[in-house]
Amino acid sequence: MKANVSSILLGVRDLARSKQFYTEGLGWKVKNDYGVSVFFESDGGSLVGFYGREGLADQVGTSPEGSGFSGLVLTYVVRSQARVDEVIAEAERAGATILKPAGALPWGGYGGSFADPDGYIWSLGYSAQGADQPYAE
């Protein structure tokens, strides 16, 4: 396997609520809406989509129930501290739970994190260290 992700598919409990959070709250654009799943315009990155949690769990052969930290964090690297602050504020206005307010990070960068309505964790970050960052924007 190559170190690449073809798409990121998140199992959500309420497809309409999640779609509203990401489209109206964060400004994402729907690429395909299949009713049971929704995919968003990727803007050159990995394709991101949602699928009903129970249906997705069944599709991959596991239980849809679970709690606590799953060990999965989605990262979003931007080009300035100001943009980190903007995205965190945008997510909060959309109804996200701020897990870690934006601020200095122990390794020298700047970032913060939030959880979407289904608890998926997004880590926002900026670092002036190096020109080859995996920028999302």
Disulfide bonds with the S-S distance in Angstrom:
none
